[in-house]
């Protein structure tokens, strides 16, 4: 049960552990360094590449195990066109060439424009990349990191970090994302047996 050694600890202790583990992972370290030099407005590396890397560290798995891609959010409401976002995505593809995993880049300022058509339900108009994290289907996934102006890693974790360190997938019922929560929960249990999925 040593992989649960940070479970239940105060947030500041979990935060310190998280910020020690994440940048030590080769994949995440490279992704963060490149994201910093890409310098998109309000950028944030989020979700799976982060919490899965913590789980890999705590269970002795190799870097990148069970991770499909790296999610990079940014926020630019100066141009909400598809073409503007597509230009950033293509620029990012060149910038991240050679990274161990693909990087999926999305402008959180325009999610509300395509989300209803794709998921058949409305989506609020976000005011920042950080805000969008709080709408993820599972609270466990709601985590992001970026470098601040002083070069220090800062963390966005609206629901704290205990779900991550407890290997627990907890639903976030702010939107009707039950299916996503359950699919991601099953996948987590396949790669990290013993992960608890809290029912929707």
N, C-alpha and C positions, 0 to 999 in steps of 0.2 A: 504493500500500500504506500510505498515511499513516493510514488508519483503524485500522491495527494498531500504531500507535505506542506503545501501552501494553502490548502483548502481551509476556509474559515478564519484566516488571519485578517487583521485589520487592513483596510484598503491601502494605506501607505506602505505597508510591508509587501502586499501583493503588487503594488505599483513598482516598487523597487525591484522585485524579482522579475516582473514582466520586462522592465526596461534593461535588465541585465541579460535576460535570455534572448530577446528578439534581435538586437543588433549583433549578437554573437553568431547568429545563424548565417551562413555564407549567402544563401539565396536572398534573405531579407536584407542583409547588409548591402548587397549589390543593388537590389531594387530601390532601397531608400536613397543610396548615394546617387543613382541615376535620376530618380524622381526629383531630388533636390536640384540637380543641375538643369533638368528640364524646366523647372521653375514655373509650373502652371499656377494660376491664381487660386489661392485657397486649397492647395492640394492636400491629399490625405491618402496614405496606403491603408486599406481597410480589410477587415474580416479574415477569411480563411488562411491566407499566407501568414497572418500573425498568430491567431490562436492555434492553428494546426502546428505551427513551428514550436510553440510552447509545448504542445502535447508531444511532439516528436522528441523534444529535449528531455521531457520528464519521463518518457517511456523508452528512451534509448534508440529511437528510430532515426534514420538518416535524414539529412536536410532535404526538404522537398517531398518527403513521403506523404502520399495521400492528398497533395495539393494540386489542383487543376490549373490554376493561374494566379496571377497577382492582380488584385483589383486596385486601380488608382482612380480616385475621385478628384475632381477639381470643380471650381465654381466660377463661372463667367457668365453674367447676365447681360453683357453688353451686346451680344449677338446670339440669339436663340435659334438660329437656323441650323438645320441638319448639316448644311455644307460647312459651316464654321466648326462644328464639332468633328466632322469627318476629317477636316484638314488637320486638327489637333491629333486625332487618332493616327493618321498617317505619319505625322511628324514623330509621334511617340514610338511608332513601330520601328522607325529607323534608329531612334535614340536608344531603345531597349534591345536592339539586335544583339544576339549572343547571350542574353540572359537565359538562365536554365529553364525558365517557364515563360509562357506567353503573358503579356500584360494587357489587361482589359481596361481601357480608359473611358470614363464617362463624365460628361458635364452635368452636375447635379442641378444646375439652374434650369435644365430643360426636361427633366424626367417627367414632370406633370404633363408634357405635351404628347408623349408616346405611351406612357404607362397604362392609361385607360383602355387603349386599343389592344395592347398586348395581354393585359391581365383582367380585363372586363370589370374594373372597378376604378373609382377615382383615386387620385394621388394628390396630396397637398403640394403647393408650390413652395419648395424649400428656400430658405434664406441663406444657407451655407452648406458646404459638404458635411460639416459636423452634424448639422441638424438631420440630414438624411440618414445618418447612421442609426438614429433613434427609431427609425421606421423599419428596420430589418425584421424578418419573420421570427427570428429567435434572438433573445436578449444576449445570448452567448456570443453571437456574431457581431454585436454592436461595439466594435472597437476599431480605433484608427490611430495611426502615429504619423508624425511629420517632424521635420527639423524646424525649430523656431529661428528667429532672426539672429540669435546668438550661437546657432549651431547645436543646440541642445534638443534631444528628442522630447517631444511633448506627446501626451496621450489623450485621446478622446474616448471616454468609456462611460456613456450615460447611465448604464446599469451596473457599473462596477466591474470587478474582475473575478468575483468568486465563482461564477458559473464556469469560467474557463479553468480555473485551478481545481474545481471540483469535478471536471469532466462531465458536465451536466448541460444538456441542451434545453433551455427554458423558453417557452413560447412568449412572444411579444404580441399581444392581442390588439394593438393599436389599429391594425388593419386586418382584413380577412386573408391571412396568409397561411392558413392551416396546412394546405398541401405542401407548400415550400418547407415549412417547419418539419413536417413528417418525412419528406424526402431527404432533406439534409440530415435529419436525425438518424435515419437508417444508414445513410452513407457513413456517418461518423462512427456508428457501431461496427460497421464492417472493417474499418481501418484501425480503430482504437477500441477493441473489445472492452466492455466494462463501462463504456460511456452510458450515462443515464439520459433518457429522453423523457422529459416531463410531458404528459399528454396535453393536447390543446384544450 
